[in-house]
Amino acid sequence: AAGGGGGGSSAAVAAVAAASSDAAELDAFAASATARAGEYDERVDSNVERAVEPVGPRNYIFDAGQSRRIRAELFKVIDSSDVVVEVLDARDPLGTRAPHAEEFLRREAKHKHLVFVLNKCDLVPSRVTAAWLKLLSREAPTVAFHASITNPFGKGALINLLRQFAKLHADKKQISVGFIGYPNVGKSSIINTLKKKKVCKVAPIPGETKVWQYITLMKSIYLIDCPGTVQPSGNSEEDAVLKGVVRIEQLRHAADFVEEVLRRVKPEYVRRTYDVQAWDSPTDFLEQYGRRIGKLLKGGEPDINAAAKLVLHDWQRGRLPYFTLPPDFAHRADAAAEEGAAAASALPTPKQPGVRGIVTAHKFLPEDEGEEEEGGEEEAGGEE
């Protein structure tokens, strides 16, 4: 009994000692946690969930045409081409140039020929086309073009120019001609026009061409279609939308870009296109237009975002008359003789009929047509 009592006492002592040790360790742990609490920085804690800023969709939408894949396609086309045709939108030729591609040609490929094709000439007045031809011809052979399989303009001039380049490369069995430029300027449509049939997939939206493709024009000339490329970081969001780089259906706030459209397009053309006679603001215009076409939300409120997308679609597809003038346009008539001499070059020069042969898609205002000046402009246009 005595032995049993002694054993029980020892067990009790051991239990008390263990409890004291646990308490001491707990106190030490609490003290350590308290000391480290002051050193805690939530910013570097990987276990804390943080809201991610949604910048991905913005970059994806507005940075179209600037990806590494597109740039690789562009330089593959340039490297494979003997002649590089840069397609420009006649409504804004300077805004749709590709300076990064032109700089690469000047720096790394001086032996390649550069040609400008001023496409969509049916969307601007004839005198504006003639003025741009004069200006751009200073830098490279320039052809005015209207892409259409049934009723083209400039097709013969471009084919003859390419044949001249083929003769310059008589040592080759065939030459390759690469078509580059901004998205939605009509590169694939020009190739289809030259072939007189649909060989390239086209659509009135940017980004339809995904990869480069070879097309045989004739035995001695091959054509290369290239995806649209954009000057890296060269456009604001507004520029990206109005230059046709962005697909309108992807815009979340399309109404934000209509103000610039209304600023660029003359009110007379807006009234004629949308039958909205007066407006106090872009929002007021969209509300009136939305009601007129029945784009309404619950409660009868006009859906201004849907109306804005329709306006931007019309802008991109050329349904709204708009164009830019060359720098110093008012003074260009006085310098016609000087420019004609400066344009003389050993390079092949495209010969076209006068630009008045283009059937324009719009009825322009008299001041835009410049009827009193068309005689001089026409003669200069024919010489190009």
Helices and strands as residue ranges (DSSP letters): H 2-37, G 42-44, H 56-62, H 68-80, E 83-89, H 99-108, E 113-119, G 121-123, H 126-136, E 142-144, H 155-168, E 175-181, H 187-195, E 213-218, E 221-225, H 237-242, G 248-250, G 254-257, H 258-264, H 267-274, H 282-293, G 298-300, H 304-316, G 329-331, G 333-335, H 336-342, G 355-357, H 366-369, G 371-373, H 374-383
